[in-house]
Amino acid sequence: LARAIAIARQADVIAAMSLDCLKGTSRAFDSRIHKLRPHRGQITVAQRLRTVLHSEFHPSKIAESHRMCHRVQDAYTLRCCPQVHGIVLDTIEFVKGILTTEMNSATDNPMIFAESGETISGGNFHGEYPAKALDYLAIGVHELANMSERRIERLVNPAYSGLPAFLVENGGLNSGYMVAHYTAASLVSENKVLCHPSSVDSLSTSAGTEDHVSMGGFSARKAVKVVENVEKVLAVELLAACQAIDLLRPLTTTEPLEAVYALVRSHVRTWDKDRRMAPDIDKVTELLRSEKVWQVVSPFIDSYMAARSTRDLESRPSSPTGYNTAATINDETQRTLEMDIEHESCLGTTPRG
């Protein structure tokens, strides 16, 4: 569960990096949109994306390079991150509640009540609660990889990214990130099988007395494997996004995302020609498991939130793309900041197609 929490919040940062590299728009993360569908996870992810993407506080030269390109909306795997990543956060919180109750419960049989001297046979041993919760966890967290793999496709495909095919110079001689994409696609497909809930199955044993069982042990093992696969897929996306930044130089992304880039490059060098990629993927997977990406980004998020809360910051414009003029950006910035403040206190028109 802790690993699911860690990879879920780092997935938001990686998605933001991919969006900037793909020259997407952050208008879909406007707080006014998410206030109209106020799921806690959705609002949290949208806010997190706003804090690391282009603003006057954290400007991105990549974003500035396509100012006023009139992009209205991006593909779902970019535009709908708050909605999809958000339900993952809410799923994790739901599962955390179930498992916390389980760990603080008496689940033996029979139950012995010392005060009254009674011994009563019951069913607290039945594992349906954790089994269902862990099946749900696997299904929820898997969606992070489902989204990530499609963003990898957009990064390696020049028709979407405008970058060299498979993010490497001398294509044909070098296959670049083509095979890494195979790896991500394979892991996502494996997860689709693992996400079939084992708790829907049951077999009768013990002469018909134990005639319904949860199969929760397999639910737990599958959930662990799904999370491991998600970590690896997001590691591939993070590597691909860093490679895209290399190809976009001398343009830079935002300061928090540049810090993530620097972290990755301190462990993995730029892909200039083909080599074994497994060691690179393993190194970045370990960065994610140890939450190094989150540790690098969180101070920037904290400083943004502190500046926002003290009202020092008139620097939260929407994406530089679209139809905003300089005169309207500061107004929209102030509205977004005010709604972020309102969101923190209350938590406790683009075409749809």
C-alpha positions in Angstrom: 0.0 0.0 0.0 2.8 2.4 0.8 4.4 1.7 -2.6 1.0 2.4 -4.2 0.8 5.7 -2.5 4.4 6.6 -3.5 4.0 5.8 -7.2 0.6 7.5 -7.4 1.9 10.9 -6.5 5.1 10.6 -8.5 3.0 9.6 -11.5 1.5 13.1 -11.5 5.0 14.6 -11.7 6.0 12.3 -14.6 2.8 13.1 -16.4 3.4 16.8 -16.0 6.9 16.4 -17.5 5.5 14.5 -20.5 2.8 17.1 -21.0 5.4 19.9 -21.1 7.6 17.9 -23.5 4.6 17.3 -25.8 3.8 21.0 -25.8 0.5 20.4 -24.2 -1.8 22.9 -22.5 -2.5 23.1 -18.8 -5.8 24.8 -19.2 -7.6 21.6 -18.4 -6.2 21.8 -14.9 -7.9 25.1 -14.2 -9.3 24.9 -10.6 -12.7 26.1 -11.8 -13.2 23.0 -13.8 -12.5 20.7 -10.9 -14.6 22.6 -8.4 -17.6 21.6 -10.6 -16.8 17.9 -10.0 -15.2 18.0 -6.6 -13.8 14.5 -6.0 -11.0 14.9 -3.6 -8.5 13.0 -5.6 -9.3 14.8 -8.8 -8.9 18.2 -7.2 -5.6 17.1 -5.6 -4.1 15.9 -8.8 -5.1 19.0 -10.7 -3.6 21.2 -8.0 -0.4 19.2 -8.0 -0.1 19.5 -11.8 -0.6 23.3 -11.6 2.2 23.6 -9.1 4.9 22.0 -11.3 3.8 23.2 -14.7 4.4 26.5 -16.4 3.7 29.6 -14.3 5.4 32.9 -13.6 6.6 31.2 -10.4 8.0 28.2 -12.3 8.3 29.3 -15.9 8.9 26.8 -18.7 10.8 27.9 -21.8 9.3 24.8 -23.6 5.8 26.1 -22.8 6.8 29.6 -23.8 8.1 28.3 -27.2 4.5 27.5 -28.3 2.7 30.5 -26.8 -0.5 31.3 -28.6 -0.5 28.1 -30.6 -4.3 27.9 -30.1 -4.2 24.4 -28.8 -7.6 23.8 -27.2 -7.3 20.3 -25.8 -4.9 17.4 -25.7 -5.3 13.7 -25.8 -7.1 12.1 -22.9 -3.9 10.7 -21.3 -2.7 14.3 -20.9 -5.9 16.2 -20.4 -7.7 13.8 -18.1 -4.9 13.1 -15.6 -6.8 14.7 -12.7 -9.9 12.5 -13.4 -8.0 9.2 -13.9 -5.1 9.7 -11.5 -7.6 11.2 -9.1 -9.7 8.1 -8.7 -6.5 6.2 -8.1 -5.8 8.4 -5.1 -9.3 7.9 -3.8 -9.1 4.2 -4.4 -5.9 4.0 -2.3 -7.5 6.0 0.5 -10.5 3.6 0.4 -8.2 0.5 0.6 -6.2 2.1 3.3 -9.3 2.5 5.4 -10.3 -1.2 4.9 -6.8 -2.5 5.7 -6.3 -0.2 8.7 -9.6 -1.6 10.2 -8.4 -5.1 9.5 -5.1 -4.6 11.1 -6.7 -3.3 14.2 -9.4 -6.1 14.4 -9.7 -9.4 16.1 -10.1 -12.0 13.3 -9.7 -15.3 15.1 -12.3 -18.0 15.6 -13.7 -18.8 18.0 -13.8 -15.5 19.9 -13.2 -15.6 23.6 -14.8 -13.0 25.8 -13.0 -13.0 29.1 -15.4 -10.6 30.8 -18.3 -13.0 30.4 -16.4 -16.2 30.2 -18.0 -17.0 26.8 -16.5 -18.6 23.7 -18.5 -17.9 20.6 -17.8 -19.2 17.1 -18.2 -16.5 14.4 -16.9 -15.4 11.0 -14.4 -12.7 11.6 -11.8 -14.8 10.0 -13.4 -14.5 6.6 -11.0 -12.5 4.3 -13.6 -10.9 2.0 -12.9 -7.4 3.1 -9.1 -7.3 2.4 -9.6 -9.6 -0.7 -12.0 -7.2 -2.3 -10.0 -4.2 -1.2 -6.7 -5.5 -2.7 -8.4 -6.5 -5.9 -9.7 -3.0 -6.1 -6.2 -1.6 -5.4 -4.7 -3.5 -8.3 -7.4 -2.3 -10.7 -7.0 1.3 -9.5 -3.2 1.5 -9.6 -3.0 -0.3 -12.9 -4.7 2.7 -14.6 -1.5 4.8 -13.9 0.4 2.4 -16.2 -2.4 2.3 -18.7 -2.2 6.1 -19.0 1.6 6.1 -18.9 2.1 3.7 -21.7 -0.1 5.8 -24.0 2.0 8.9 -23.1 5.1 6.9 -23.9 3.6 6.3 -27.3 3.1 10.0 -27.8 6.7 10.8 -26.8 8.3 8.2 -29.1 6.0 8.9 -32.1 7.2 11.9 -34.1 3.7 12.4 -35.5 2.6 13.4 -31.9 5.8 14.8 -30.4 7.6 16.5 -33.3 10.8 14.9 -32.0 13.0 12.4 -33.7 11.4 8.9 -34.0 11.9 6.9 -30.8 13.7 9.8 -29.2 17.1 9.1 -30.8 19.3 10.7 -33.4 20.4 8.5 -36.3 17.2 6.6 -36.4 17.4 3.3 -38.3 20.9 2.8 -36.9 19.6 3.2 -33.4 16.2 2.0 -32.2 16.1 4.4 -29.3 13.2 4.0 -27.0 11.3 1.6 -29.3 12.2 -1.5 -27.3 11.6 0.3 -24.0 8.1 1.0 -25.2 7.7 -2.7 -25.9 8.6 -3.4 -22.3 6.0 -0.9 -21.1 3.3 -2.3 -23.3 4.1 -5.9 -22.2 3.9 -4.9 -18.5 0.6 -3.1 -19.1 -0.8 -6.2 -20.8 0.4 -8.4 -18.0 -1.4 -6.2 -15.5 -4.6 -6.5 -17.4 -4.6 -10.2 -16.7 -3.5 -9.7 -13.1 -6.3 -7.2 -12.5 -9.0 -9.9 -12.9 -10.3 -10.1 -9.3 -9.5 -13.4 -7.6 -12.1 -12.6 -4.9 -14.9 -13.4 -7.4 -13.8 -17.0 -7.2 -14.6 -19.5 -4.5 -14.3 -23.2 -3.9 -16.0 -25.3 -1.2 -13.8 -27.2 1.2 -13.9 -28.9 4.6 -16.8 -31.2 3.8 -18.9 -28.3 2.7 -18.5 -26.2 5.9 -16.1 -23.8 4.4 -18.2 -23.3 1.3 -17.2 -19.8 0.5 -13.7 -18.4 0.7 -12.2 -15.1 -0.3 -9.1 -16.1 -2.2 -7.5 -13.1 -0.6 -4.0 -14.4 -0.5 -3.8 -14.3 -4.3 -5.5 -10.8 -4.3 -2.5 -9.6 -2.2 0.1 -11.3 -4.3 -1.4 -9.9 -7.5 -1.7 -6.4 -6.0 2.1 -6.4 -5.2 2.9 -7.5 -8.7 0.7 -4.9 -10.3 2.3 -2.1 -8.3 5.8 -3.4 -9.3 4.8 -3.4 -13.0 3.4 0.1 -12.7 6.6 1.4 -11.2 8.5 0.0 -14.1 6.2 1.5 -16.7 6.4 4.9 -15.1 10.2 4.5 -15.0 10.2 4.1 -18.8 8.0 7.2 -19.2 10.3 9.2 -16.9 13.3 8.1 -19.0 11.5 9.0 -22.2 10.5 12.4 -20.9 14.1 13.2 -19.9 15.3 12.1 -23.3 12.7 14.4 -24.9 14.0 17.3 -22.8 17.5 16.5 -24.1 16.2 16.8 -27.6 14.4 20.0 -26.9 17.5 21.8 -25.6 18.4 24.6 -25.2 14.8 25.0 -24.1 14.2 24.2 -20.4 11.1 23.0 -18.5 10.0 24.3 -15.1 12.4 24.5 -12.2 10.8 21.5 -10.3 10.8 19.4 -13.4 14.3 20.4 -14.2 15.2 19.1 -10.7 13.6 15.8 -11.6 15.6 15.7 -14.8 18.8 16.4 -13.0 18.1 13.6 -10.5 17.5 11.1 -13.3 20.6 12.3 -15.2 22.7 11.8 -12.1 22.0 8.1 -12.4 21.3 7.5 -16.1 23.1 9.2 -19.0 21.4 10.5 -22.2 20.6 7.9 -24.8 23.0 8.8 -27.6 23.2 5.4 -29.2 21.8 2.0 -28.5 22.9 0.1 -25.4 21.2 -2.2 -22.9 18.3 -0.4 -21.4 17.4 -2.8 -18.5 20.0 -1.2 -16.1 18.6 2.3 -16.8 15.1 1.2 -16.2 16.1 -0.6 -13.0 17.9 2.5 -11.7 15.0 4.8 -12.3 12.5 2.2 -10.9 14.6 2.3 -7.7 14.4 6.1 -7.7 10.6 5.8 -7.8 10.4 3.1 -5.1 12.6 5.2 -2.8 10.4 8.2 -3.5 13.5 10.2 -4.7 11.4 11.9 -7.4 8.9 13.1 -4.9 11.5 14.2 -2.4 13.1 16.4 -5.2 9.8 18.0 -6.2 8.0 18.4 -2.9 10.0 21.5 -1.7 9.0 23.3 -4.9 5.3 22.4 -4.3 5.6 23.5 -0.7 7.1 26.9 -1.7 4.5 27.4 -4.3 1.7 26.7 -1.8 3.3 29.0 0.8 3.6 31.8 -1.7 0.0 31.3 -2.8 -1.3 31.2 0.7 0.4 34.5 1.6 -0.9 36.0 -1.6 2.6 37.0 -2.7 2.1 35.2 -6.0 0.4 36.6 -9.1 2.0 33.9 -11.1 -0.5 31.1 -11.8 -1.5 31.8 -15.4 -3.1 29.1 -17.5 -0.9 27.5 -20.1 0.7 30.0 -22.4 -1.1 28.3 -25.2 -4.6 29.3 -26.3 -6.4 32.6 -26.5 -5.4 34.3 -23.3 -3.9 37.8 -23.6 -1.3 39.1 -21.2 -4.0 41.4 -19.7 -6.2 38.5 -18.7 -3.5 36.2 -17.4 -3.0 37.9 -14.1 -6.8 38.0 -13.5 -7.0 34.2 -14.1 -3.9 33.7 -12.0 -5.6 35.5 -9.0 -8.8 33.5 -9.5 -6.9 30.2 -9.6 -5.0 31.1 -6.4 -8.2 32.1 -4.6 -9.8 28.8 -5.6 -6.8 26.8 -4.5 -7.1 28.5 -1.1 -10.8 27.7 -1.0 -10.1 24.1 -1.9 -7.7 23.6 1.0 -10.2 25.0 3.4 -13.1 22.8 2.1 -11.3 19.5 1.6 -11.5 17.9 5.0 -16.1 25.8 -21.6 -14.0 23.2 -23.4 -15.7 20.5 -25.6 -16.0 17.2 -23.7 -15.0 14.9 -26.5 
